[in-house]
Structure formats: C-alpha cells, structure tokens
C-alpha cells in the first residue's frame, strides 16, 4: 500500500533542494520548481503522478496570485486601463491568432487547427510574469501596466475560446445558442459581482473585523477568494478571473492591506506547486524525437510574439524601451493555453503528431521566460543604445534639481528616518534632495511634490549628480552598513570635508563608521536607552511628574513633526508582525474628474471623522501645506493624507465615491 505522505515528502525535499541551488546560482527560483516537475513527473522518474487533484491544487496558486493583483486595482483604475485591456489586449490576441492561422495554412493544416493553436499560443503566463514583476517592483512601471492590461484581456478571452473550441468539433449551428447563452450568463454574473458585491463586501468585512479574531478574518478571506473563484468557474469563467474580481472588490474597502498580508503565504506556496505541475507536462522523449520541430516552434513563438507585441506597444504610444520590455515579458506561452489544447485534444481536433511538439515548445518557453524577464534589462542595454541614454537622463534629472542649489542636504534613503529629516529641513527652509530605490515610495512622495528622486546613493555618479561637491551635509538614513561604507568611500574621495551623519542600530558599528570618515553616528539603541533611563529615575526618588513632563514635552515637540510616513514595499516586512494598522502613514491621492469631492471644501468633506488629516494640497505644481478648512478641491488636485492604513483607505473611498 502506497504511503500517502510519501509523494508530499518527495515534492518538498526536491523543491527545497532545487530552490536553494538555484538561489545560490542567482537564477530565478521558479526554474527550480519547473525542473523539479520535469525530474519527478510521470515522463521521467515517475515519483509524482499528474492526477486531477494535483492540477486542481496547483490552480489555487494562480487563483491567489490573481487575487493579490486584484487588491492593487479598483473599478476606477480598471476603467482608466480600458484602452490597454480592450485595445492593446484585443489587438495582441487577434493578431497572434491570425498569424498562427496563416502559418498553419502554409504547412497544409486545417483552418480550425490554426485557430485553436493561435488561441493557445496567444496566451502568456500570468503566474510567471506577474510573480517576477512583483519581485522586481515593476508592477506599477509603464511596461508593467501594459503587461497587466494584456494579461487581463487574455484571461477574459479564455472564456469565449473554451466555448468556441467545442463548436469547431460539432459545427457552429448546433452551438450557436449555447454560445449566446454562455455570453449572457457571463454578463449577468459579472454585473452581479461588480455592482452588488461592491455594496456587500465592505459591510460584511466590517462585521467580521469587529469580532477581533485573526483566524476568523483569514478564514473569511479564503471564503471570499475561493467562493468567487467557484462562482465564476460555474458561470464558464476562469477561477483566476473570479479571484481577481474578489481582490478588486476588497481593494475598495479599508481592509485591503491586512488581507494582502493574510493571503501572501498561501499564494507563494501554491504557486510553487503550480510551477511543478507545469514542469510535469514536458515529455523528454517527445522533445528528443521531435527536436527540430520543437526548436522551430519555440523559436518562432518567442521571436514572432515578441516582435508583434513590440510593434503593437509602439502603436499604442509606448517608448521603444518600454515596448521591448513588454514584448520580452509576454513572449512565452501561458497556462491557459494548455487548457485549450487539452480540450482540443479530447475533441480530436488536433492530431498527436502536431499537438505533442507544440506542447513541448510551450513548456520550454516557460523555462526560458524567467531568463528573458530577469535579464531583459541587460539585454536591452546591449541591444538598444538609447536605453543607456535613459539612464543618463535619470542622472541628468537629478543634477537638474540640484544645479542651482548650494549648501543643501543630501538624504540617502527616504524611508521613515529620511522623511523625518526631510520634514524638519523643510520647516527650516533648508534645501535638500533625497535619493531612494523604492518606486512605490518615490511615486507617492513625488506626486505630493517632495524633492525625492530614484537613485542608488552608493553609486559615485548618483552622488555627483545630487550635488555632492556643493552640499553642506549628507545624511545616511537607512541601516545598511555595506552601502553606508560605499557612500563614505565616495565622500572621502570627492569631498572629504563634507559633514556626514549616519544611522546605525547599535554602538558596535560606530567605530567602523568613524574610521570610514563619518562625522556623527546616531545609534538607535541610544533612543531606547533614554527611555530606560527615564524609567529608572522614577525608582530613585526623582519626581515622576518632573520626568513625565520633560519626556512628554520632548516627545510632543518631536513627533508632531515626525509622525506619518510614505509607505514603501520595504516597510511591509517590518510591519508584518505589528498590530493591525497601528502606524500612521502618508498617502497621496489624485482627485479624478468624476470624484465626489470635487467642488467641496475640506470642511464639507470632514475627514476628521475618519481620524485622517489633510496635510498638503498640490494644485498645478503649487504645494500648500496644512490647507485651511475652506480649501475647495478641484479635479487634478493632489491631496496628501495622514492616518492609519485603515483610515486612509476609508478616506480615499469618501473622497472618490462620497
């Protein structure tokens, strides 16, 4: 009798070993999962069988991935992307199908075979592309937005394709009514989810959150995610699309940040299993026997799909470097393509001699995809010279901001500490420029009109561009001893008399930085020591009132300036174990043309009931701090809000929807 635990242990051992090896080799970990699938799958060692239960469990990885993507969206944001989703996405799918049908006709295949192959090859891997974009912090980049728009349309196109493919086998006349019924059912389900679900979601989550039970909250998130995935699957849609809609509905509520933290562990574990099952599809014997045709199909798929997407991206107004990145990210086949081909095979629409080489090429394209995405930057640098110009323009833009500045302050890192320093300098009317590597944080701060730019402070040319030779002080606000030492080395070489203030966790690193040339070191442990000392004084007959008045006056004066931070990706890990929404954050919000807050004063909106403060309003590049209650909002205004994540989300809903 086979031990049911044995395949699980085999999967865990091989997956852990493969991922460790691939990380040591600095290769994408998902390649390790794919390789594990090939080795232990039914076509090689046969340690794991490719059964229905394994495939369904793996699909949940894609479900939770699409759910977390949905959390980044909202209905207004999706509407603003309609040109990419329904324009670019439609053009990509239709053109791919047309090209494949033409190629199939040239080699003598029936037109419907070309149609099915075209629909399958038009798909790209949502799981691989989105995961790598998220790891590279490129989801909100220009090419990231284009990629998400195309992937969303591809997921939508799976629905009609799954209805049309059976019609090809039995004739359209008998399937026309089924096709119409399917589209009506899809429209009704989507309408109910988007309009009725939006009203119910916030109320239900509020009821669950009031119970103050973390396990109940997590169970509720799983119920919503899998429940909507099941509903859309029953309606003929994909489970992934249902999960995306669930995430999008929750993104309209104040609970979206906590939900994302709760779902992440399920997503990452199940996605690994999904990649293993994809690797199981590769039959090495078929690959060897049909190596020439597999290679031709693979090369044609990668090259033609990349070229097509680059051309369409340019047609929709993207720069060439953005278009190339988009094309390279979407060049591979997709998981839904395997579903279409499996259906066509069951209906005997495609012969095995054609199907097997295509399947092998599609699986190999998934192996190649992480390399194309991971190294797209270096590939573009070598093949597209003007991308170097873009990097040079970034340096130039930094230099342009500091060209007229003298005796300014350079802040290396714009996290909490960096923002605290910046606010004090701003109140003292001292010029500064901040360098940071978190795109999300930079976007938020720059939208609010703050002087922060993308740049690695440990690089010599970035410091020079930031005006190192003319600066009065340089502040290293992050805790990274190796990066700090690089910064200090550049300062000693270029401007040794410059005053440098650096941050460390404890005093063990003070001597190292002092020897490297730092002027002053601030150890965070000193702050804790101050509090310890004040408590100790209470036990040696020092007046409690005197100590508390002293500490309170210092804290109130200091933290009234320092509280509230722009939230970046790097903050998320540090806050994962903190109490829910315990930190104050800053959030920038652009007032869209259809927003409910337009032509209303801050007094009329009254965000104070939500414990949210409006600390600045930027209008036509003029930034007003602490606006009055009579300030009337206009379309295009950028409002800077301060509050907890929960209250900020509620304030955003009130400003946009009323």
C-alpha positions, -999 to +999 in steps of 0.1 A: +000+000+000+014+034-010+021+058+018+000+090+010+027+111+027+055+098+005+048+120-026+044+151-004+078+145+012+094+138-022+079+171-035+091+191-005+126+177-005+132+181-042+116+215-043+137+229-013+169+215-027+162+229-062+153+263-050+183+265-027+206+255-056+190+280-080+193+308-055+229+301-049+234+302-086+215+335-087+189+321-110+151+326-108+137+301-082+107+292-103+132+275-127+139+252-098+102+243-094+099+237-132+130+214-132+116+195-102+084+189-121+103+175-151+125+152-130+099+137-106+070+139-131+053+110-150+075+114-181+108+110-162+113+093-127+075+090-122+077+097-085+047+120-087+016+112-108+000+140-127-036+134-114-066+157-113-061+165-076-026+178-081-036+200-110-066+215-091-044+222-060-018+239-083-045+261-099-051+276-065-016+292-067-028+312-098-061+320-080-043+336-050-019+354-074-047+370-093-064+378-060-034+398-048-033+416-082-069+425-078-061+441-045-039+466-064-068+476-086-101+493-082-130+498-106-120+534-114-084+522-121-097+494-143-118+519-162-087+541-168-069+510-182-097+501-207-075+513-237-048+488-227-071+459-217-096+461-246-074+479-271-039+466-268-051+432-254-076+427-282-050+435-309-025+412-294-048+382-293-064+387-327-031+393-344-015+363-328-044+341-339-043+355-374-005+349-378-007+313-365-037+305-388-016+318-417+014+297-408-009+266-403-024+272-438+010+274-453+020+240-440-013+224-450-032+223-417-069+229-415-080+264-406-097+254-373-064+237-362-046+270-368-074+288-349-070+266-318-032+267-319-034+305-323-057+309-294-034+287-272-002+305-283-017+340-278-018+333-241+011+343-218+019+330-183+001+352-158+018+333-129+054+336-141+052+372-154+033+387-125+054+370-099+087+382-115+073+417-120+063+419-083+097+407-072+114+433-094+090+460-081+078+467-117+041+461-114+034+499-114+060+507-141+049+517-176+057+483-191+042+466-160+009+484-166+009+474-203+017+438-194-011+436-168-036+450-193-027+424-219-028+395-194-062+406-181-076+405-216-060+371-223-077+357-192-110+372-204-105+356-239-102+322-224-139+322-218-151+326-254-123+303-266-134+275-243-169+279-257-159+282-294-135+252-294-163+225-289-183+243-316-154+237-341-158+200-335-195+197-339-204+226-362-214+261-353-251+256-360-256+233-331-235+255-307-248+290-316-275+290-290-251+276-263-226+304-272-252+331-268-264+316-235-229+314-223-222+351-230-255+362-214-246+341-183-212+356-181-225+392-184-251+386-157-225+370-133-200+399-138-227+425-133-239+409-100-203+406-087-192+441-096-223+461-086-240+441-059-207+427-045-192+461-041-221+471-017-220+440+003-182+435+007-175+464+030-204+457+053-195+420+056-158+426+062-167+452+089-188+426+107-160+401+106-134+426+117-155+436+147-151+401+161-113+408+166-104+373+157-073+369+133-082+333+124-118+343+116-105+371+094-082+348+075-109+322+071-132+349+057-106+360+032-102+324+020-140+320+017-144+352-003-114+343-026-123+307-033-161+314-032-160+340-060-135+318-079-160+289-078-189+312-088-171+324-119-160+288-128-196+277-126-205+305-150-179+294-175-153+319-165-118+310-151-113+307-114-084+332-117-108+359-130-131+353-101-103+357-077-092+389-094-127+403-090-127+394-054-094+412-048-107+442-067-138+444-046-118+442-014-095+469-027-124+493-024-125+487+013-103+498+042-092+462+049-071+456+017-037+459+034-044+433+060-060+410+035-029+411+014-007+401+043-030+372+051-031+358+016+006+360+007+017+327+024-010+307+006-001+324-027+037+317-026+034+281-015+007+271-040+024+290-069+055+268-063+033+237-067+018+252-099+052+256-115+060+220-105+029+207-124+038+228-154+072+210-154+054+177-153+040+184-188+073+182-205+079+148-221+116+145-227+111+116-251+089+137-273+114+165-271+142+142-283+122+126-311+109+159-325+138+181-315+139+200-348+102+209-349+101+217-312+130+241-317+114+257-348+081+262-330+098+275-298+120+300-318+090+311-339+069+316-308+094+337-289+106+358-318+073+365-336+053+371-304+080+394-291+081+413-324+043+415-326+039+429-291+067+454-296+050+467-327+016+469-310+031+486-279+047+512-301+014+516-319-003+524-286+022+551-279+049+534-257+086+542-259+108+517-277+125+506-245+091+501-228+078+482-259+108+459-259+104+451-222+067+444-227+074+421-256+101+401-238+079+397-207+049+383-228+069+362-253+062+328-236+031+306-237+006+306-209-010+282-185-045+287-201-030+277-235-025+242-221-062+241-210-073+250-246-051+224-262-062+197-237-098+204-247-090+203-284-071+170-279-101+155-261-123+165-291-098+151-315-094+184-333-056+182-334-036+151-342-010+139-317+018+144-342+010+182-342+000+186-306+030+170-289+057+192-304+036+223-297+031+213-261+069+206-257+077+240-272+052+258-249+067+242-218+102+251-229+091+287-234+081+288-197+116+276-189+131+304-210+106+331-197+123+338-164+156+344-181+141+367-206+123+387-179+152+386-153+178+397-178+157+419-201+174+450-186+209+439-196+197+426-229+181+460-237+213+478-226+234+457-251+209+458-280+193+492-276+217+520-272+193+548-263+183+529-231+217+540-218+205+575-227+175+569-205+198+561-176+219+591-184+187+612-184+179+600-150+213+612-137+207+644-156+173+649-140+189+645-105+216+670-115+190+694-129+172+695-095+204+704-076+222+726-102+211+758-086+214+746-050+243+754-027+249+742+008+220+718+005+215+685+023+216+651+006+194+625+022+204+589+013+172+568+018+137+582+020+122+557+045+108+568+078+140+582+091+148+600+058+113+615+057+116+627+093+148+645+085+133+660+053+103+675+072+125+692+097+147+706+070+116+718+051+103+736+081+136+753+085+136+763+047+167+743+040+171+728+005+176+691+003+174+662-022+166+627-012+177+595-030+157+563-028+153+530-046+116+522-037+095+531-068+062+530-048+075+554-021+091+577-047+059+578-067+038+588-036+063+614-025+069+630-059+032+631-066+030+652-034+057+675-048+085+664-025+122+665-035+129+628-039+144+610-069+152+575-079+189+568-074+213+545-056+233+566-031+261+540-031+269+549-067+295+576-074+278+592-104+245+595-085+261+613-056+279+637-080+246+643-098+230+651-065+255+679-059+279+662-036+306+688-043+283+717-033+264+700-004+267+711+032+256+678+048+250+643+038+226+621+058+226+583+055+191+575+069+190+537+063+206+509+082+229+491+057+265+491+068+279+479+035+260+506+015+269+532+040+306+524+038+304+527+000+288+562+004+315+572+028+343+560+005+329+582-023+326+612+000+362+607+012+374+606-024+353+635-037+345+658-008+363+647+024+354+679+043+317+672+039+298+666+072+282+631+072+256+619+096+248+582+096+224+559+113+232+525+129+213+501+150+237+498+179+271+511+190+290+481+177+292+497+143+301+532+154+338+527+154+338+512+119+319+542+105+340+567+124+372+552+108+355+554+074+350+591+078+316+597+092+312+629+112+284+618+136+267+585+142+232+581+156+227+548+173+191+538+176+199+520+208+205+554+224+169+563+220+159+532+239+185+539+265+169+573+271+136+557+278+152+531+301+170+559+320+138+579+325+120+549+339+150+541+361+149+576+375+114+571+387+128+545+412+155+567+426+131+593+441+131+617+411+097+633+408+075+613+385+058+645+373+090+661+365+102+632+344+070+628+326+066+665+318+102+665+304+097+634+283+062+645+272+073+679+261+102+665+241+081+638+225+052+661+216+075+686+201+094+660+181+068+636+170+043+662+159+069+667+131+080+631+126+047+611+126+034+599+093+054+582+066+050+574+029+047+536+028+071+516+006+075+479-002+105+477+021+083+487+050+059+458+046+081+431+061+089+452+091+053+458+099+041+422+093+042+414+130+029+447+142-007+453+154-032+459+126-030+495+112-010+508+142+013+531+122+005+564+107+012+568+070+012+594+044-008+587+012-011+609-019-043+608-038-051+625-072-087+638-074-101+623-106-126+642-128-156+621-115-146+622-078-173+630-053-150+655-035-148+680-065-161+715-056-164+706-019-144+722+009-124+702+033-149+712+060-177+698+039-159+665+034-149+664+070-122+637+070-116+643+107-144+620+115-122+593+100-092+605+120-074+615+088-056+648+084-051+667+051-015+680+054-010+693+019-028+700-013-008+703-046-025+722-074-008+729-108+026+722-091+019+747-063+021+729-029+002+743+000+010+729+034-017+725+061-046+739+039-075+756+056-109+740+060-122+764+034-100+749+007-122+737-022-109+707-041-107+707-079-102+679-105-065+672-108-056+682-072-031+660-054-042+656-017-017+644+009-034+625+037-021+613+071-036+585+091-036+548+096-038+525+066-074+515+075-085+552+079-066+563+048-085+536+027-118+549+041-108+585+034-099+576-002-133+560-007-151+590+008-131+614-015-137+594-046-171+579-041-188+601-015 
